[in-house]
């Protein structure tokens, strides 16, 4: 197939070249994170990082995140998360409002649950500033807690080496899909 012709006869893309039909996925890459991570800081720390080199300078990047987040039963860390991109900085975050932190997502739990572990999902269709000759871009998922309170990535708040469900481990993923425009 050398092209796609719509009902009025205009060409919208050529399969097998550097012109892609609008809305089509050009490439998909994914980075799993299976090791546990402890975050005990109000400053944002990297959780997952993934590089992509767009095929065209008009593409958008669909960012899909699934984080496995755990907290101890003694306090609520009020974890918050944001997406960061190497060219444009923070993406998909809330509008500025006073001194409030600008984040993409967050979670909380009821204190007293011995082993909280749940999922935090984030999706964002990024419209990055891509040079005329596309270069590698880095996407990061970042996390921070409240003050010096602790939360975990890929593990529950109770993490003894036993077969009890309260001591579960988990996995997180960052997926990037380049979408033709």
C-alpha positions in Angstrom: 0.0 0.0 0.0 1.6 3.3 -1.0 -0.9 5.7 0.5 -4.2 6.3 2.1 -6.8 8.2 0.1 -9.9 9.6 1.9 -13.4 10.0 0.5 -12.5 13.4 -1.2 -9.3 12.0 -2.7 -6.6 13.7 -0.6 -3.6 11.7 0.6 -3.2 11.6 4.4 -0.1 9.4 4.7 2.3 7.1 3.0 2.9 3.7 4.6 6.5 2.8 4.8 7.9 6.3 4.6 8.5 9.1 7.1 4.9 10.3 6.6 2.4 8.7 8.9 -1.4 8.8 8.9 -2.7 11.2 11.5 -3.6 9.5 14.8 -1.6 6.4 14.2 1.0 5.0 16.6 4.4 5.4 15.2 6.3 3.8 18.0 5.7 2.4 21.5 8.4 2.0 24.2 8.0 0.9 27.8 10.1 0.8 30.9 9.1 -1.4 33.8 10.4 -0.8 37.3 10.3 -3.8 39.5 12.7 -2.9 42.3 11.4 -1.2 45.5 12.2 2.4 46.2 11.8 4.5 49.4 10.9 8.1 49.2 11.2 10.2 52.4 11.5 13.7 51.1 9.4 16.7 50.1 11.7 17.3 47.1 10.8 15.4 44.0 12.8 12.3 43.2 13.1 10.3 40.0 11.1 7.0 40.0 11.2 5.9 36.3 13.0 7.4 33.4 12.6 6.6 29.7 14.2 8.1 26.5 12.4 8.4 23.1 13.6 9.8 19.8 10.5 10.9 17.8 10.4 10.0 14.2 8.8 13.3 13.1 8.9 16.8 14.5 5.0 17.1 14.5 4.3 14.1 16.7 2.7 14.1 20.1 3.7 11.7 22.8 1.1 9.8 24.9 2.6 9.2 28.3 1.0 6.3 30.3 2.1 5.6 33.9 1.1 3.0 36.4 2.8 3.2 39.8 2.5 0.7 42.6 2.5 2.9 45.8 2.7 1.7 49.4 2.6 3.5 52.8 3.2 2.5 56.4 0.3 2.4 58.7 1.7 5.0 61.1 1.4 8.1 59.0 0.1 9.4 55.7 2.9 10.6 53.5 0.5 12.3 51.1 2.6 11.2 48.1 2.3 13.4 45.0 3.6 12.7 41.5 4.5 14.7 38.4 5.6 14.1 34.8 8.8 15.8 33.5 10.1 16.0 30.0 13.7 17.1 29.2 12.8 19.8 26.7 9.7 21.5 28.1 10.1 20.7 31.9 7.1 19.6 34.0 4.1 18.5 31.9 0.5 17.6 32.7 0.6 19.4 36.0 -2.0 21.6 37.7 -2.3 25.3 36.9 -0.3 27.6 39.2 -2.3 28.6 42.3 -0.3 30.5 45.0 2.4 28.5 46.6 0.7 25.1 46.0 2.8 22.3 44.5 2.0 21.7 40.9 1.5 18.0 40.4 0.0 15.5 38.0 -1.5 13.1 40.6 -1.4 12.1 44.2 -2.9 9.6 46.7 -3.7 9.1 50.3 -4.8 6.3 52.6 -6.6 5.7 55.9 -4.1 5.6 58.8 -4.4 2.3 60.6 -4.4 0.1 57.5 -1.3 -2.1 58.2 -0.3 -2.6 54.6 -1.5 -0.1 52.1 -0.4 -0.7 48.5 -2.4 0.6 45.6 -2.0 1.9 42.0 -1.7 5.5 40.9 -2.3 6.0 37.2 -1.4 9.0 35.0 -2.0 9.7 31.4 -1.0 12.8 29.4 -0.9 13.6 25.7 2.2 15.7 25.4 2.7 18.2 22.6 6.5 18.6 22.9 8.7 21.2 21.3 10.5 19.0 18.8 13.4 20.4 16.7 13.2 20.2 12.9 15.6 17.2 13.2 14.1 15.2 16.1 16.5 14.4 18.9 16.2 12.1 21.9 13.9 13.3 24.7 13.8 12.0 28.3 10.5 11.5 30.2 10.6 11.1 34.0 8.0 10.1 36.6 8.9 12.0 39.8 7.5 11.6 43.3 7.6 13.5 46.6 6.0 13.1 50.0 4.9 15.4 52.8 7.8 16.8 54.8 9.9 13.8 56.0 7.2 11.2 55.8 7.9 8.0 54.0 6.2 6.1 51.2 7.3 3.4 48.9 7.2 2.4 45.2 6.7 -1.3 44.4 6.2 -2.4 47.9 3.7 -2.3 50.7 4.2 -0.4 54.0 4.9 -3.7 55.7 7.6 -5.5 53.8 8.8 -8.5 55.9 10.1 -11.6 54.0 6.9 -13.7 54.5 4.2 -15.0 52.3 1.5 -12.8 53.9 -0.4 -10.5 51.5 0.4 -7.6 53.7 4.1 -7.9 52.7 3.5 -7.6 48.9 5.8 -6.3 46.2 4.6 -4.7 43.0 5.7 -3.3 39.7 5.4 0.1 38.0 5.6 1.0 34.3 6.2 4.1 32.1 5.0 3.7 28.5 5.5 6.3 25.7 3.6 6.2 22.5 4.5 8.5 19.6 1.3 9.6 17.8 1.3 11.0 14.3 -0.4 14.3 13.7 
